[in-house]
Amino acid sequence: MILNNLFVSAVNRKGISSSDTSGNGTGYSLTVTKHYRSLRERDGEFLKERKFVYSFALMDLSTRMYVGYAVSVKSEMDAYHKALEMISNMHIDLKSIRLGQILLGTEHT
C-alpha cells in the first residue's frame, strides 16, 4: 500500500491530467506448492502446480512515466482493465492508448 501511495503521489506531482499512453503486459510463471497432508503421507512428496500472474502497465509518452499498473491472476485483459480503473481514479484523461498485439481488436473503454 505504501508503494502504491508513493506511485500515485509521484504521478500527481508531475501534474499529468491527460495522457497519450503506451501499454505493455506480460505473464510471470509461478510454481505453487500445495501442501495436502494425505497426499504427502501417501506419496511422500509435495504437489507442484504451475500458475501465472499477469501484469499490465501504461506509460505516459511525453514524460515516460508509468501512470497506471495492475496485476491479475485471471488474465492480461483483467490486469489491463484494472490499470484503466487506476488511471480513472487518479482523474487522468486518456487521449490515446498504443497497445501490443495481444490486446488489439478488443473493446477499449
C-alpha positions in Angstrom: 0.0 0.0 0.0 2.9 2.3 0.8 4.4 1.8 -2.7 1.0 2.4 -4.3 0.6 5.7 -2.4 4.1 6.8 -3.4 3.4 5.9 -7.0 0.1 8.0 -7.0 1.9 10.9 -5.3 4.7 10.9 -7.9 2.2 10.9 -10.8 0.3 13.7 -9.1 3.5 15.8 -8.6 4.2 15.5 -12.4 0.8 17.2 -13.0 -0.3 14.7 -15.6 -4.0 15.4 -16.2 -4.3 14.0 -19.8 -2.0 11.5 -21.5 -1.1 9.7 -24.7 -0.1 6.3 -23.4 1.6 3.1 -24.4 0.7 -0.2 -22.8 2.6 -3.3 -22.1 1.6 -6.5 -20.4 3.2 -9.8 -19.6 2.7 -13.0 -17.7 5.0 -14.4 -15.0 5.2 -18.1 -14.3 4.9 -19.2 -10.7 5.4 -22.5 -9.0 2.9 -23.0 -6.3 3.5 -25.9 -3.8 0.3 -27.1 -2.2 0.6 -29.0 1.0 -2.0 -31.7 1.4 -1.3 -33.9 4.4 -2.9 -37.0 3.0 -1.1 -36.7 -0.4 2.2 -36.1 1.3 1.8 -39.0 3.5 0.7 -41.3 0.7 3.2 -40.2 -2.0 6.0 -38.8 0.3 6.3 -35.6 -1.8 4.7 -32.2 -2.5 2.5 -31.5 -5.4 3.6 -28.6 -7.7 1.2 -26.7 -9.9 2.2 -24.1 -12.4 0.2 -20.8 -12.3 0.6 -17.4 -13.9 0.4 -13.8 -12.7 -0.3 -11.2 -15.3 0.8 -7.6 -15.1 0.0 -4.6 -17.2 1.4 -1.1 -17.2 0.5 2.1 -19.0 3.2 4.7 -19.7 2.7 8.4 -20.5 4.6 9.0 -23.7 5.6 12.6 -23.0 7.1 12.1 -19.5 8.0 8.4 -20.0 6.5 7.8 -16.6 4.1 5.0 -15.7 0.7 6.4 -15.0 -1.2 3.1 -14.3 -0.4 -0.5 -13.5 -2.1 -3.7 -12.3 -1.7 -7.4 -11.7 -4.1 -10.2 -12.1 -4.2 -14.0 -11.7 -7.1 -14.2 -14.2 -5.7 -12.7 -17.4 -3.7 -9.9 -19.0 -7.0 -8.3 -20.1 -8.2 -8.3 -16.4 -4.9 -6.5 -15.5 -5.5 -4.0 -18.3 -8.9 -3.2 -17.1 -7.6 -2.7 -13.5 -4.9 -0.4 -14.8 -7.6 1.7 -16.6 -9.6 1.8 -13.4 -6.5 3.1 -11.5 -6.0 5.9 -14.1 -9.7 6.8 -13.9 -9.4 7.0 -10.1 -6.5 9.4 -10.5 -8.6 11.6 -12.9 -6.2 11.2 -15.8 -7.9 11.7 -19.2 -6.5 9.2 -21.7 -6.2 10.8 -25.2 -4.8 7.6 -26.8 -3.5 4.2 -25.9 -1.0 2.3 -28.1 -1.2 -1.4 -27.4 0.6 -4.6 -28.4 -0.9 -7.4 -30.5 -2.5 -9.3 -27.6 -5.0 -6.6 -26.8 -5.6 -5.3 -30.3 -9.1 -5.9 -31.6 -10.7 -5.9 -28.2 -13.1 -3.3 -27.0 -11.3 -0.5 -25.1 -13.2 1.9 -22.8 
